Amino acid sequence: MLTYLEFEKPIAELDTRVAQLRETHNSSDEIDIEAEVSRLEAKASKLLRDTYSKLTPWQKAQVARHPERPHFKDYVAGIAEDFLPLAGDRAFADDPAIIGGLARIDGRRVMLIGHEKGDDTASRLKHNFGMAKPEGYRKAIRLMQLADRFGLPVVTLVDTPGAFPGVQAEERGQAEAIARSTEQCLALKVPMIAVVVGEGGSGGAVAIAAANRVLMFEHAVYSVISPEGCASILWRTADKAADAAEAMKITASDLQALGVVDRIVSEPLGGAHRDPDAAIGGLKGAIVEELADCASLGPDELLAQRRAKFLAIG
């Protein structure tokens, strides 16, 4: 059953009414309710369209965090062929918050890396809600180096509230691991395409997103801190998160205007969670196009382009 967000309550009420009428129809064939059902469905569709045409930045953040939004494993299943996961950082452990491996996208061999949040309580705990530890970023570095060695383009899917802020992560060098991963992105001599598919949180996102081309889903968000974190610093309360989200310019359109994002990938009406197959198909097409565009660039051009792009930010 679809989970409705707070601002979607009017839509939920209409959908519930439609479901109730259909149950009534099933229990009594003598009652003709099709006309009323059609009217309510049209009203709900219009309300959904109107609502999503004017989402605030804070509402977009809620959509980006929707529990039923597609995650890395869903994108792998819909985008990649012959995915072969590669585990471990060869130093400490394997971090399930970042998954990566060899794959083919539309017949092209790539190294596919991304954050995995999980989709139920058990898997979210296993993947630490997509918050990677140092070993996760060191695994990403290892896989990027492997891709560079064999001339494989790197494709990354970003979806994290940020790097894990726990004491053990800090003890194992979280800041250095993030910096080294960002450095490795910038040092690649193969094409790199990054896509913010949900949340792009701070250094935890940038560490695998310093790419030649940065794409972003229509309702994804990308920021240096969460709106709640920003509000807690500026106003000493997370209740001002909506105001913080507005000021921080976290949406795809804002970031494209600022030159941080190169391309916005459209989502189905109502967000990727309402039609995951359509969202994943659209993303695959965008990635294939970007890989083709980068294929004509030589190693030095790719490296120079990527560094110039990120030095220009800010």
C-alpha positions in Angstrom: 0.0 0.0 0.0 1.3 3.4 -1.0 2.6 5.6 1.9 1.4 9.2 1.7 3.4 12.1 2.8 2.0 14.8 5.1 1.3 17.3 2.3 -0.4 14.5 0.3 -3.3 14.0 2.7 -5.9 15.6 0.5 -4.9 13.2 -2.3 -4.9 10.3 0.2 -8.5 11.1 1.2 -9.7 11.0 -2.4 -7.8 7.7 -3.1 -9.4 6.2 0.0 -12.8 7.3 -1.1 -12.3 5.7 -4.5 -11.2 2.4 -2.9 -14.3 2.5 -0.6 -16.6 3.0 -3.5 -15.0 0.1 -5.4 -15.5 -2.1 -2.4 -19.2 -1.1 -2.3 -19.5 -1.9 -6.0 -18.0 -5.3 -5.5 -20.4 -6.1 -2.7 -23.5 -5.0 -4.5 -23.6 -5.2 -8.3 -26.9 -3.3 -8.3 -25.2 0.0 -7.5 -23.5 1.8 -10.4 -20.7 3.9 -9.0 -18.4 4.1 -12.1 -19.4 7.7 -12.8 -18.6 8.8 -9.3 -15.3 6.8 -9.3 -14.2 8.4 -12.6 -15.0 11.8 -11.2 -13.0 11.3 -8.0 -10.1 9.7 -9.9 -10.0 12.7 -12.2 -10.1 15.1 -9.2 -7.3 13.1 -7.5 -5.2 13.1 -10.6 -5.6 16.9 -11.0 -4.8 17.5 -7.4 -1.7 15.3 -7.6 -0.5 17.2 -10.7 -1.2 20.6 -9.1 0.5 19.6 -5.9 3.7 18.3 -7.5 3.9 21.3 -9.9 4.6 23.6 -7.0 6.5 21.6 -4.3 8.5 23.6 -1.8 12.1 22.6 -1.2 11.1 21.0 2.1 8.4 19.0 0.4 11.0 17.9 -2.2 13.2 16.7 0.6 10.4 14.6 1.9 9.8 13.1 -1.5 13.6 12.4 -1.8 13.4 10.5 1.5 10.2 8.6 0.7 10.5 5.0 2.1 9.2 3.5 -1.2 11.5 5.4 -3.5 13.7 3.1 -5.6 17.1 2.3 -4.0 20.5 1.1 -5.4 19.4 -2.6 -5.7 16.3 -1.5 -7.7 18.4 0.6 -10.1 20.9 -2.3 -10.5 18.0 -4.6 -11.4 16.5 -2.2 -13.9 19.6 -0.6 -15.4 22.5 -3.1 -15.3 23.1 -6.4 -16.9 25.6 -8.9 -15.5 26.2 -7.0 -12.2 29.1 -8.6 -10.3 29.4 -7.0 -6.8 32.9 -6.5 -5.4 33.2 -6.3 -1.6 35.7 -5.0 0.9 38.2 -2.2 1.2 41.2 -4.6 1.6 42.0 -2.9 4.9 39.2 -3.3 7.5 35.9 -4.6 6.4 33.1 -4.5 3.8 30.6 -1.6 4.3 27.1 -2.5 3.0 26.1 1.2 2.9 28.1 1.4 -0.3 27.7 -1.3 -3.0 29.7 -1.5 -6.1 30.8 -3.8 -8.9 31.3 -4.5 -12.5 28.2 -4.2 -14.8 27.0 -3.6 -18.3 24.6 -0.7 -19.1 23.1 -1.0 -22.6 26.0 -3.3 -23.5 28.7 -0.9 -22.3 31.0 -2.2 -19.5 31.1 0.1 -16.4 32.0 0.2 -12.8 28.7 0.8 -10.9 28.9 2.2 -7.4 26.2 3.6 -5.1 24.7 4.1 -1.7 22.1 1.5 -0.5 19.6 2.6 2.2 17.5 -0.5 2.5 13.7 -0.8 2.1 12.6 -2.3 5.4 13.7 -2.3 9.0 16.1 -5.2 8.7 17.8 -4.0 5.5 17.9 -0.4 6.7 19.8 -1.5 9.8 22.1 -3.7 7.7 22.9 -0.9 5.3 23.1 1.7 8.0 20.4 3.8 6.3 22.9 4.6 3.5 25.4 6.3 5.8 28.8 5.0 4.8 31.8 4.5 7.2 35.4 4.9 6.1 35.7 1.4 4.8 32.8 2.2 2.4 34.6 5.1 0.9 37.9 3.1 0.8 36.0 0.4 -1.1 34.7 3.0 -3.5 38.3 4.2 -4.0 39.5 0.7 -4.7 36.8 0.1 -7.3 37.4 3.5 -9.0 41.1 2.6 -9.2 40.2 -0.8 -10.7 38.0 0.9 -13.3 40.8 3.3 -14.2 43.2 0.5 -14.6 41.0 -1.3 -17.1 39.5 1.7 -18.8 36.0 1.3 -17.6 33.7 4.3 -17.1 32.5 4.9 -13.5 28.8 5.4 -12.8 27.7 6.4 -9.3 24.2 6.6 -7.7 24.1 8.9 -4.7 21.5 8.5 -2.0 22.6 9.2 1.5 21.8 11.6 4.3 25.5 11.9 4.9 28.5 9.9 6.0 28.1 8.0 9.3 29.0 10.4 12.1 29.7 7.7 14.8 32.8 7.7 17.0 34.2 4.5 15.5 34.0 6.0 12.0 35.9 9.1 13.2 38.5 6.8 14.9 39.0 5.0 11.6 39.6 8.2 9.6 36.2 9.2 8.2 37.3 12.7 7.1 40.4 11.4 5.4 38.5 8.6 3.6 36.0 11.1 2.2 38.7 13.4 1.1 40.7 10.5 -0.5 37.5 9.3 -2.3 36.8 12.8 -3.7 40.5 13.0 -4.7 40.2 9.7 -6.6 37.1 10.9 -8.4 39.0 14.0 -9.6 42.0 11.8 -10.6 40.2 9.4 -12.9 41.2 9.3 -16.5 38.0 7.5 -17.5 34.5 9.1 -17.8 32.6 9.4 -14.6 28.8 10.0 -14.4 27.2 10.7 -11.0 23.4 10.7 -10.3 21.8 12.1 -7.2 18.8 9.7 -7.1 17.5 10.6 -3.6 19.3 12.5 -0.9 22.8 14.0 -1.6 24.0 14.7 1.9 27.3 16.7 2.3 30.7 15.1 2.0 29.1 11.7 2.1 27.6 12.4 -1.3 30.4 14.5 -2.9 32.9 11.6 -2.1 31.4 9.6 -5.0 29.9 12.5 -7.0 32.9 14.6 -8.2 32.1 13.5 -11.8 32.4 14.8 -15.4 28.6 14.9 -15.5 26.3 15.2 -12.5 22.7 14.3 -13.0 19.9 14.7 -10.5 16.4 13.4 -10.3 13.6 16.0 -10.4 12.6 15.5 -6.8 16.1 14.7 -5.3 17.9 17.1 -3.0 21.6 17.9 -2.7 23.1 20.0 0.1 26.0 20.5 2.5 23.8 19.7 5.5 20.3 18.5 6.1 17.6 21.2 6.4 17.0 20.0 10.0 20.7 20.3 10.8 20.9 23.8 9.3 17.8 24.9 11.2 19.3 23.5 14.5 22.4 25.6 13.9 20.8 28.9 12.8 17.6 28.8 14.9 18.4 26.3 17.6 15.4 24.2 16.5 14.7 21.7 13.8 11.1 23.1 13.5 12.6 25.7 11.0 13.7 23.0 8.6 11.3 24.3 5.9 12.8 27.8 6.1 16.3 26.3 6.0 15.5 24.2 2.9 14.2 27.3 1.1 17.4 29.2 1.9 19.8 26.4 1.1 18.9 26.0 -2.6 18.8 22.2 -2.3 16.5 21.4 -5.3 17.6 20.2 -8.7 16.5 23.4 -10.5 18.3 25.6 -8.1 21.5 23.5 -8.3 21.4 23.4 -12.1 21.1 27.2 -12.1 24.2 27.4 -9.9 26.2 25.1 -12.2 26.4 22.3 -9.6 24.2 19.9 -11.6 24.4 19.4 -15.3 21.1 17.7 -16.1 17.8 17.1 -14.4 16.1 13.7 -15.0 12.3 13.8 -14.9 10.3 11.6 -12.6 6.8 10.1 -13.0 4.0 12.3 -11.8 4.0 12.0 -8.0 7.6 11.0 -7.7 9.7 8.0 -8.5 8.0 5.9 -5.8 4.7 6.0 -7.7 6.1 4.4 -10.8 9.6 2.9 -10.1 9.9 1.2 -13.5 9.3 4.4 -15.4 11.8 6.3 -13.2 14.5 3.7 -13.6 13.9 3.5 -17.4 14.2 7.2 -17.7 17.4 7.2 -15.7 18.9 4.5 -17.8 18.3 6.4 -20.9 20.0 9.5 -19.4 23.0 7.6 -18.3 23.5 5.9 -21.7 23.3 9.3 -23.4 25.9 10.9 -21.0 28.3 7.9 -21.4 28.0 8.3 -25.2 28.8 12.0 -24.9 31.9 11.4 -22.8 33.2 8.6 -25.0 34.7 11.0 -27.4 36.9 12.7 -24.8 40.4 11.6 -24.1 41.9 10.9 -20.6 43.5 14.4 -20.3 40.3 16.1 -21.4 38.2 14.2 -19.0 40.5 14.9 -16.1 40.8 18.6 -16.9 37.0 19.0 -17.4 36.2 17.4 -14.1 38.7 19.4 -12.1 37.7 22.7 -13.8 34.0 21.9 -13.1 34.6 21.4 -9.3 37.0 24.2 -8.9 34.4 26.6 -10.3 31.8 25.6 -7.7 31.4 28.3 -5.1 
